[in-house]
Amino acid sequence: MTTQPTVTFHDGHTMPQLGLGVWKASNQEVVTAIEAALEAGYRSIDTAAIYKNEEGVGQALQGATVAREDLFITTKLWNGDQTMAQKAIEQSLAKLRLDYVDLYLMHWPVPSKDNFVQAWRDMVKLKEEGLAKSIGVCNFEPHHLQRLLDETGVVPVINQIELHPLLQQQALRDFDARHQILTESWSPLAQGGKGVFDQAIIRELADKYGKTPAQIVIRWHIDNALVVIPKSVTPARIRANFDVLDFSLTQDDLDAIATLDSGKRLGSHPDTMAMV
């Protein structure tokens, strides 16, 4: 198996750069998806309390032949649980049948509630207790991150944000990098590639490298030093999404894809997302 790339957090822990996302997958679907993923070579699985499939992830991991220390499991603190992070992670761990997660993320800042700084302090304690090896955030804009830095002094290891060729978020990525925060892409294929896979440059690169448009886009994330978690429950697609480790894009390729950035956000905006 081709050695898969990893990234190293500022706290010293490492994470595979390519993982499986399981958003919208049922508990049943997630079991077969993870089985296929582990067989293909994935070692990183990204779930969340709100996905309501942590039990399925736990079931799949119980049956896995891969050792726990070789797996990297991420789950997330949901918005309505920001005032009870300890209880929330304990519930997640029970469902996952794990003693700890490798990465615990705050799912959204929810500035309208203004609980995210205290929630972050509570997450720091979870790390100190060993319930999470590393802690980070999702969907944080620079002003949200700055408050964490100013009010707690503890820097997230990673910021998982909506990021794809149509929404490249360079300013936010630059802010992350200046503060040693890695950037991770959710919806990396722009929700099934709509408006991306049919772009001429993506098709040209697919022909050039003998890859699919999806594989070109996944490789684009990797070559931009982003962590990427394409979601699928289809074993063939799960395997195909991992088959991106035998080529690299050139700087010219990356520059060409950069021109596709149109600021097109498919999900919620972090400043206004308030669902609990």
Residue frames as qw, qx, qy, qz and C-alpha x, y, z in Angstrom:
[[0.000, 0.887, 0.462, 0.000, 0.00, 0.00, 0.00],
 [0.341, 0.589, -0.047, 0.731, 1.26, 3.48, -0.87],
 [0.351, -0.303, -0.525, 0.714, 2.26, 5.33, 2.27],
 [0.012, -0.832, -0.473, -0.290, -0.46, 7.84, 2.98],
 [0.237, 0.467, -0.211, 0.825, 0.47, 11.42, 3.85],
 [0.452, -0.640, -0.559, 0.271, 0.00, 12.70, 7.38],
 [0.049, 0.770, -0.077, 0.632, -0.01, 16.11, 9.02],
 [0.527, -0.192, -0.599, 0.572, 1.38, 17.01, 12.44],
 [0.263, -0.885, -0.325, -0.206, -0.52, 19.22, 14.86],
 [0.107, 0.731, -0.371, 0.563, 1.21, 21.87, 16.95],
 [0.686, -0.542, 0.339, -0.346, 0.58, 19.60, 19.97],
 [0.155, -0.499, 0.848, 0.093, 2.73, 16.88, 18.39],
 [0.656, 0.198, 0.708, -0.172, 0.00, 14.43, 17.40],
 [0.030, 0.222, -0.671, -0.707, -0.28, 13.31, 13.78],
 [0.620, 0.410, 0.459, -0.487, -3.36, 12.79, 11.61],
 [0.501, 0.220, 0.697, 0.463, -3.82, 11.12, 8.22],
 [0.057, 0.272, -0.172, -0.945, -4.34, 13.77, 5.57],
 [0.479, -0.033, -0.564, -0.672, -7.09, 11.76, 3.86],
 [0.206, 0.044, 0.855, -0.473, -10.04, 10.37, 5.80],
 [0.144, -0.403, -0.818, -0.385, -13.62, 9.19, 5.47],
 [0.277, -0.062, 0.255, -0.924, -16.48, 11.52, 6.30],
 [0.075, -0.282, -0.956, -0.038, -19.76, 9.91, 7.38],
 [0.272, 0.236, 0.225, -0.906, -22.19, 12.85, 7.39],
 [0.658, 0.200, -0.133, -0.714, -25.74, 11.81, 6.43],
 [0.480, 0.144, -0.857, -0.119, -24.90, 8.09, 6.67],
 [0.790, -0.439, -0.083, -0.420, -27.21, 5.88, 8.74],
 [0.551, -0.552, 0.611, -0.133, -25.84, 3.61, 11.45],
 [0.890, 0.151, 0.428, 0.030, -26.24, 0.67, 9.11],
 [0.632, 0.757, -0.040, 0.162, -24.62, 2.41, 6.14],
 [0.069, -0.879, 0.448, -0.151, -21.71, 3.58, 8.22],
 [0.772, -0.346, 0.533, 0.010, -20.74, 0.04, 9.26],
 [0.835, 0.352, 0.344, 0.248, -20.29, -1.15, 5.68],
 [0.330, 0.916, -0.100, 0.206, -18.68, 2.17, 4.69],
 [0.322, -0.800, 0.499, -0.085, -16.04, 1.94, 7.41],
 [0.850, -0.106, 0.503, 0.115, -15.37, -1.72, 6.67],
 [0.714, 0.614, 0.198, 0.273, -14.74, -0.80, 3.02],
 [0.084, 0.953, -0.217, 0.196, -12.65, 2.21, 4.02],
 [0.566, -0.641, 0.518, 0.014, -10.37, 0.31, 6.38],
 [0.857, 0.139, 0.451, 0.206, -9.88, -2.37, 3.75],
 [0.542, 0.790, 0.095, 0.271, -8.94, 0.31, 1.21],
 [0.625, 0.169, -0.251, 0.720, -6.35, 1.79, 3.57],
 [0.206, -0.740, -0.016, -0.640, -8.14, 4.64, 5.33],
 [0.501, -0.160, -0.682, 0.508, -7.27, 5.07, 8.99],
 [0.024, 0.104, 0.297, -0.949, -9.14, 8.31, 9.75],
 [0.114, -0.564, -0.780, -0.246, -12.92, 8.47, 10.33],
 [0.026, -0.066, 0.175, -0.982, -14.80, 11.75, 10.87],
 [0.250, -0.571, -0.762, -0.173, -18.18, 11.64, 12.62],
 [0.090, -0.286, 0.220, -0.928, -20.17, 13.96, 14.91],
 [0.184, 0.221, 0.788, -0.545, -22.82, 13.76, 17.61],
 [0.477, 0.438, 0.133, -0.750, -25.36, 15.44, 15.34],
 [0.372, 0.286, -0.740, -0.482, -24.80, 12.86, 12.57],
 [0.787, -0.142, 0.326, -0.505, -26.54, 10.34, 14.84],
 [0.911, 0.277, -0.297, -0.070, -24.32, 7.53, 13.59],
 [0.073, -0.679, 0.677, -0.275, -21.68, 7.28, 16.31],
 [0.793, -0.168, 0.525, -0.259, -23.17, 3.90, 17.34],
 [0.887, 0.459, 0.048, -0.015, -22.58, 2.60, 13.82],
 [0.335, 0.765, -0.497, 0.237, -19.03, 3.89, 13.85],
 [0.435, -0.525, 0.652, -0.332, -18.49, 2.16, 17.19],
 [0.914, 0.088, 0.350, -0.184, -19.91, -1.08, 15.85],
 [0.754, 0.624, -0.181, 0.098, -17.62, -0.95, 12.83],
 [0.095, 0.743, -0.585, 0.311, -14.57, -0.22, 14.97],
 [0.716, -0.346, 0.531, -0.292, -15.39, -3.12, 17.30],
 [0.929, 0.224, 0.295, -0.010, -15.18, -5.46, 14.34],
 [0.431, 0.845, -0.318, -0.001, -12.09, -3.87, 12.83],
 [0.937, -0.056, -0.083, 0.336, -8.82, -5.76, 12.55],
 [0.370, 0.626, -0.191, 0.660, -6.88, -2.48, 12.67],
 [0.503, -0.306, -0.550, 0.592, -5.39, -1.70, 16.08],
 [0.127, -0.911, -0.373, 0.121, -6.89, 1.27, 17.96],
 [0.379, -0.680, 0.157, 0.608, -3.55, 3.10, 18.02],
 [0.332, -0.002, 0.611, 0.718, -3.45, 2.97, 14.22],
 [0.069, 0.704, 0.643, 0.293, -6.88, 4.59, 13.89],
 [0.108, -0.042, -0.152, 0.981, -7.70, 8.29, 14.04],
 [0.098, -0.621, -0.767, -0.124, -11.25, 9.00, 15.18],
 [0.007, 0.090, -0.079, 0.993, -12.84, 12.46, 15.15],
 [0.114, -0.672, -0.725, -0.099, -16.17, 13.46, 16.63],
 [0.095, 0.386, 0.048, 0.916, -17.73, 16.82, 17.41],
 [0.036, -0.376, -0.621, 0.687, -19.46, 18.84, 20.12],
 [0.088, 0.615, 0.640, 0.453, -22.89, 19.89, 18.88],
 [0.010, 0.492, 0.021, 0.870, -24.16, 23.46, 19.22],
 [0.607, -0.592, -0.190, -0.495, -26.82, 22.71, 21.83],
 [0.882, -0.341, -0.251, 0.208, -24.26, 20.93, 24.01],
 [0.418, 0.613, -0.268, 0.614, -21.73, 23.76, 24.29],
 [0.360, -0.659, 0.327, -0.574, -22.58, 24.26, 27.97],
 [0.839, -0.321, 0.388, -0.209, -22.10, 20.56, 28.77],
 [0.490, 0.625, -0.592, -0.139, -19.00, 19.43, 26.89],
 [0.180, -0.359, 0.885, -0.234, -18.03, 16.83, 29.51],
 [0.657, 0.199, 0.614, -0.388, -21.39, 15.06, 29.32],
 [0.683, 0.623, -0.103, -0.367, -21.43, 15.35, 25.52],
 [0.335, 0.580, -0.739, -0.071, -18.04, 13.72, 24.99],
 [0.337, -0.180, 0.876, -0.296, -18.86, 10.96, 27.49],
 [0.732, 0.380, 0.386, -0.414, -22.04, 10.20, 25.53],
 [0.596, 0.669, -0.368, -0.249, -20.10, 10.18, 22.27],
 [0.057, 0.501, -0.859, 0.086, -17.41, 7.89, 23.68],
 [0.565, 0.020, 0.739, -0.366, -20.06, 5.47, 24.98],
 [0.762, 0.530, 0.151, -0.341, -21.65, 5.27, 21.54],
 [0.487, 0.703, -0.511, -0.080, -18.27, 4.94, 19.83],
 [0.961, -0.266, -0.044, 0.065, -17.21, 2.32, 22.42],
 [0.604, 0.483, -0.274, 0.572, -13.93, 4.17, 22.86],
 [0.571, -0.544, -0.331, 0.517, -11.91, 5.43, 25.83],
 [0.147, -0.633, 0.090, 0.754, -10.81, 8.52, 23.90],
 [0.638, 0.729, 0.237, 0.078, -11.12, 10.23, 20.54],
 [0.665, 0.033, 0.130, 0.735, -8.09, 11.40, 18.65],
 [0.091, 0.134, 0.120, 0.979, -9.72, 14.71, 17.79],
 [0.014, -0.676, -0.691, 0.255, -12.68, 16.50, 19.38],
 [0.173, 0.225, 0.279, 0.917, -14.02, 19.48, 17.45],
 [0.212, 0.500, 0.451, -0.708, -16.47, 22.23, 18.35],
 [0.476, 0.445, 0.707, 0.275, -18.95, 21.95, 15.46],
 [0.179, 0.736, 0.288, 0.587, -19.89, 25.65, 15.07],
 [0.219, 0.123, -0.400, 0.882, -19.17, 28.82, 17.05],
 [0.228, -0.704, -0.655, -0.153, -22.86, 29.86, 17.28],
 [0.255, 0.158, -0.233, 0.925, -21.97, 33.48, 18.14],
 [0.404, -0.513, -0.266, -0.710, -25.63, 34.32, 18.81],
 [0.795, -0.506, -0.332, -0.035, -25.42, 32.18, 21.98],
 [0.105, 0.801, -0.435, 0.398, -21.87, 33.31, 22.84],
 [0.856, -0.451, 0.227, -0.112, -21.00, 30.09, 24.65],
 [0.880, 0.403, -0.202, 0.151, -18.08, 29.09, 22.43],
 [0.188, 0.684, -0.549, 0.442, -15.23, 30.55, 24.52],
 [0.577, -0.412, 0.550, -0.441, -16.39, 28.79, 27.69],
 [0.971, 0.160, 0.085, -0.155, -17.03, 25.62, 25.69],
 [0.638, 0.599, -0.412, 0.254, -13.44, 25.83, 24.47],
 [0.179, -0.599, 0.625, -0.468, -12.17, 26.12, 28.05],
 [0.831, -0.154, 0.398, -0.357, -14.18, 23.00, 28.88],
 [0.908, 0.400, -0.128, 0.001, -12.70, 21.19, 25.88],
 [0.248, 0.687, -0.594, 0.338, -9.20, 22.04, 27.12],
 [0.535, -0.400, 0.612, -0.424, -10.08, 20.14, 30.32],
 [0.949, 0.171, 0.148, -0.219, -11.27, 17.16, 28.26],
 [0.667, 0.593, -0.409, 0.192, -7.86, 17.04, 26.60],
 [0.085, -0.604, 0.647, -0.457, -6.16, 17.27, 30.00],
 [0.748, -0.185, 0.487, -0.411, -8.32, 14.35, 31.19],
 [0.198, -0.264, 0.893, 0.307, -7.26, 12.26, 28.18],
 [0.578, 0.455, 0.614, -0.285, -10.75, 11.97, 26.71],
 [0.622, 0.778, 0.079, 0.034, -9.51, 13.71, 23.56],
 [0.767, -0.098, 0.117, 0.623, -5.90, 13.56, 22.36],
 [0.223, 0.013, 0.188, 0.956, -6.29, 16.84, 20.45],
 [0.164, 0.713, 0.582, -0.355, -8.94, 19.55, 20.27],
 [0.188, 0.015, 0.403, 0.896, -9.97, 21.84, 17.46],
 [0.348, 0.495, 0.344, -0.718, -12.87, 23.68, 15.89],
 [0.357, 0.385, 0.720, 0.453, -15.06, 23.71, 12.80],
 [0.101, 0.764, 0.494, 0.402, -16.45, 26.67, 10.90],
 [0.377, -0.751, -0.177, 0.512, -14.56, 29.32, 12.86],
 [0.404, 0.841, 0.069, 0.354, -13.89, 32.63, 11.12],
 [0.498, 0.340, -0.367, 0.708, -10.78, 34.66, 12.07],
 [0.257, -0.537, 0.213, -0.775, -12.72, 36.81, 14.57],
 [0.884, -0.371, -0.104, -0.263, -14.03, 33.69, 16.34],
 [0.862, 0.081, -0.298, 0.402, -10.54, 32.20, 16.47],
 [0.236, 0.528, -0.291, 0.762, -9.06, 35.46, 17.73],
 [0.577, -0.581, 0.106, -0.564, -11.41, 35.40, 20.71],
 [0.964, -0.208, -0.157, 0.061, -10.25, 31.89, 21.62],
 [0.677, 0.288, -0.266, 0.624, -6.63, 33.00, 21.40],
 [0.010, -0.577, 0.199, -0.792, -7.18, 36.23, 23.34],
 [0.622, -0.501, 0.112, -0.591, -9.43, 34.83, 26.06],
 [0.957, -0.265, 0.089, -0.071, -7.95, 31.36, 26.63],
 [0.101, -0.760, 0.621, 0.166, -4.47, 31.36, 25.09],
 [0.604, -0.069, 0.790, 0.079, -5.11, 27.84, 23.78],
 [0.322, 0.456, -0.474, -0.681, -4.78, 27.42, 20.03],
 [0.898, 0.200, 0.269, -0.285, -6.97, 24.85, 18.21],
 [0.518, -0.282, 0.688, 0.423, -4.91, 22.27, 16.32],
 [0.172, 0.191, 0.763, 0.593, -7.23, 22.40, 13.30],
 [0.380, 0.390, 0.220, -0.810, -10.15, 24.33, 11.80],
 [0.300, 0.243, 0.873, 0.297, -12.52, 22.22, 9.71],
 [0.262, 0.518, 0.092, -0.809, -14.33, 24.46, 7.22],
 [0.720, 0.578, 0.375, -0.076, -16.35, 24.27, 4.02],
 [0.094, -0.704, 0.496, 0.498, -13.66, 24.25, 1.37],
 [0.733, 0.317, 0.569, 0.195, -13.71, 23.20, -2.27],
 [0.451, 0.124, 0.371, 0.803, -12.61, 24.68, -5.63],
 [0.018, -0.715, -0.438, -0.545, -15.63, 27.03, -5.65],
 [0.429, -0.869, 0.009, -0.248, -14.96, 28.26, -2.08],
 [0.763, 0.283, -0.403, 0.420, -11.22, 28.22, -1.46],
 [0.572, -0.808, -0.144, -0.015, -11.16, 30.42, 1.68],
 [0.683, 0.373, -0.264, 0.570, -7.58, 31.61, 1.18],
 [0.090, -0.675, 0.265, -0.683, -7.77, 34.44, 3.73],
 [0.798, -0.480, 0.144, -0.335, -9.05, 32.07, 6.43],
 [0.958, 0.072, -0.125, 0.249, -6.44, 29.46, 5.50],
 [0.424, 0.564, -0.291, 0.646, -3.75, 32.13, 5.80],
 [0.428, -0.651, 0.255, -0.572, -5.04, 33.14, 9.25],
 [0.964, -0.251, 0.014, -0.088, -5.02, 29.50, 10.33],
 [0.838, 0.288, -0.198, 0.420, -1.47, 29.00, 9.06],
 [0.123, 0.687, -0.304, 0.648, -0.17, 32.12, 10.84],
 [0.543, -0.531, 0.378, -0.530, -1.39, 30.63, 14.11],
 [0.026, 0.298, -0.954, 0.033, -0.19, 27.04, 13.47],
 [0.652, 0.213, 0.531, -0.497, -3.78, 25.91, 12.95],
 [0.175, -0.018, 0.855, 0.488, -4.18, 23.30, 10.22],
 [0.535, 0.247, -0.011, -0.807, -7.12, 23.56, 7.85],
 [0.286, 0.107, 0.951, 0.057, -9.45, 20.65, 7.07],
 [0.312, 0.077, -0.399, -0.859, -11.98, 20.62, 4.24],
 [0.410, 0.310, 0.810, -0.281, -15.59, 19.56, 4.62],
 [0.616, 0.692, 0.306, -0.218, -17.74, 19.22, 1.52],
 [0.370, -0.522, 0.496, 0.587, -14.41, 18.90, -0.34],
 [0.289, 0.177, 0.768, 0.544, -16.10, 17.88, -3.60],
 [0.262, 0.071, -0.054, -0.961, -18.73, 20.65, -3.37],
 [0.626, 0.162, 0.537, -0.541, -21.54, 18.23, -2.52],
 [0.772, 0.301, 0.559, 0.020, -21.06, 15.67, -5.25],
 [0.473, -0.093, 0.477, 0.735, -19.08, 17.84, -7.62],
 [0.286, 0.805, 0.513, 0.081, -21.92, 20.01, -8.89],
 [0.143, 0.989, -0.028, 0.018, -20.36, 22.91, -10.75],
 [0.359, -0.728, 0.555, 0.181, -16.87, 21.49, -10.21],
 [0.667, -0.066, 0.707, 0.223, -16.52, 18.18, -12.04],
 [0.590, 0.657, 0.438, 0.167, -17.80, 19.73, -15.27],
 [0.039, -0.921, 0.204, 0.330, -15.21, 22.53, -15.24],
 [0.746, 0.622, -0.237, 0.030, -12.90, 22.33, -18.25],
 [0.102, 0.701, -0.653, 0.268, -9.71, 22.47, -16.17],
 [0.637, -0.285, 0.639, -0.323, -10.86, 19.61, -13.93],
 [0.909, 0.334, 0.201, -0.144, -11.76, 17.49, -16.96],
 [0.535, 0.738, -0.397, 0.107, -8.43, 18.30, -18.64],
 [0.151, -0.601, 0.724, -0.301, -6.48, 17.28, -15.56],
 [0.822, -0.049, 0.487, -0.291, -8.54, 14.09, -15.22],
 [0.853, 0.519, -0.041, -0.015, -7.55, 13.19, -18.79],
 [0.258, 0.785, -0.521, 0.211, -3.92, 14.21, -18.20],
 [0.216, -0.477, 0.779, -0.346, -3.48, 11.97, -15.15],
 [0.490, -0.052, -0.834, -0.247, -5.91, 9.18, -16.03],
 [0.058, -0.190, -0.762, 0.617, -8.01, 9.96, -12.96],
 [0.047, -0.714, -0.676, -0.175, -11.63, 10.91, -12.29],
 [0.015, -0.717, -0.026, -0.696, -12.66, 14.52, -11.63],
 [0.694, -0.694, -0.070, -0.175, -13.29, 13.57, -7.98],
 [0.870, -0.196, -0.030, 0.452, -9.76, 12.18, -7.66],
 [0.417, 0.489, 0.015, 0.766, -8.32, 15.38, -9.14],
 [0.297, -0.767, -0.035, -0.568, -10.19, 17.51, -6.60],
 [0.839, -0.538, -0.055, 0.059, -9.17, 15.29, -3.66],
 [0.777, 0.060, -0.012, 0.626, -5.56, 15.51, -4.80],
 [0.137, 0.702, 0.046, 0.698, -5.93, 19.29, -5.06],
 [0.588, -0.766, -0.004, -0.260, -6.77, 19.38, -1.34],
 [0.898, -0.298, 0.029, 0.323, -3.81, 17.16, -0.46],
 [0.637, 0.290, 0.071, 0.711, -1.36, 19.19, -2.56],
 [0.073, -0.748, -0.012, -0.659, -2.60, 22.35, -0.85],
 [0.243, 0.178, -0.734, 0.608, -1.62, 20.82, 2.53],
 [0.581, -0.251, 0.093, -0.769, -5.28, 20.51, 3.54],
 [0.243, 0.016, 0.946, -0.215, -6.78, 17.60, 5.47],
 [0.491, 0.089, -0.394, -0.772, -9.62, 16.19, 3.37],
 [0.320, 0.052, 0.883, -0.339, -12.55, 13.94, 4.34],
 [0.435, 0.034, -0.522, -0.733, -14.69, 13.03, 1.31],
 [0.559, 0.000, 0.646, -0.519, -17.92, 11.33, 2.36],
 [0.582, 0.166, -0.605, -0.517, -19.37, 8.27, 0.70],
 [0.702, -0.186, 0.584, -0.363, -21.22, 5.11, 1.68],
 [0.880, 0.433, -0.078, -0.177, -20.53, 3.39, -1.65],
 [0.802, -0.386, 0.346, 0.298, -17.61, 0.94, -1.35],
 [0.703, 0.408, 0.288, 0.506, -16.43, 1.47, -4.94],
 [0.131, 0.894, 0.033, 0.428, -16.41, 5.25, -4.49],
 [0.605, -0.771, 0.198, 0.027, -14.74, 4.96, -1.09],
 [0.825, -0.112, 0.334, 0.441, -11.95, 2.97, -2.74],
 [0.511, 0.636, 0.246, 0.523, -11.71, 5.39, -5.66],
 [0.155, -0.959, 0.006, -0.236, -11.49, 8.40, -3.35],
 [0.676, -0.639, 0.315, 0.190, -8.46, 6.81, -1.68],
 [0.807, 0.196, 0.347, 0.436, -6.75, 6.03, -5.00],
 [0.220, 0.960, 0.027, 0.170, -5.06, 9.43, -5.16],
 [0.569, -0.742, 0.294, 0.197, -1.69, 8.66, -3.61],
 [0.773, 0.024, 0.445, 0.452, 0.13, 7.67, -6.81],
 [0.406, 0.551, 0.274, 0.675, 0.28, 11.12, -8.44],
 [0.230, -0.587, -0.283, 0.723, 0.64, 14.80, -7.60],
 [0.343, 0.880, 0.306, 0.119, -0.58, 17.97, -9.25],
 [0.552, 0.197, -0.018, 0.810, 1.97, 20.51, -10.48],
 [0.112, -0.443, -0.281, 0.844, 2.04, 24.12, -9.35],
 [0.178, 0.051, -0.444, -0.877, 0.59, 25.09, -12.73],
 [0.345, -0.372, -0.827, -0.243, -2.28, 22.65, -12.13],
 [0.289, -0.528, -0.609, 0.517, -2.92, 24.13, -8.70],
 [0.030, -0.302, 0.031, 0.952, -2.81, 27.67, -10.09],
 [0.246, -0.142, -0.647, -0.708, -5.35, 26.73, -12.76],
 [0.376, -0.499, -0.781, -0.001, -7.76, 25.26, -10.19],
 [0.225, -0.379, -0.385, 0.811, -7.31, 28.39, -8.06],
 [0.117, 0.002, -0.296, -0.948, -9.10, 30.36, -10.79],
 [0.343, -0.402, -0.782, -0.330, -12.32, 28.42, -10.07],
 [0.216, -0.350, -0.628, 0.661, -12.77, 30.17, -6.72],
 [0.109, -0.510, -0.412, -0.747, -16.05, 32.07, -6.81],
 [0.147, -0.170, 0.519, -0.825, -16.80, 32.32, -3.09],
 [0.649, -0.190, -0.439, -0.592, -19.74, 29.95, -3.55],
 [0.205, -0.218, 0.799, -0.521, -20.80, 28.73, -0.12],
 [0.500, -0.162, -0.745, -0.410, -23.05, 25.65, -0.14],
 [0.478, -0.414, -0.721, 0.283, -23.54, 25.35, 3.61],
 [0.281, -0.906, -0.315, 0.021, -24.39, 27.79, 6.40],
 [0.301, 0.694, -0.280, 0.591, -22.32, 30.87, 7.23],
 [0.548, -0.142, -0.648, 0.510, -20.56, 30.59, 10.62],
 [0.006, -0.094, 0.268, -0.959, -21.75, 34.03, 11.72],
 [0.558, -0.090, -0.064, -0.823, -25.41, 33.17, 11.28],
 [0.624, -0.068, -0.769, -0.120, -25.57, 29.40, 11.86],
 [0.309, -0.382, 0.475, -0.730, -27.58, 29.11, 15.08],
 [0.813, -0.142, -0.424, -0.372, -29.23, 25.69, 14.89],
 [0.197, -0.443, 0.765, -0.425, -29.13, 23.85, 18.19]]
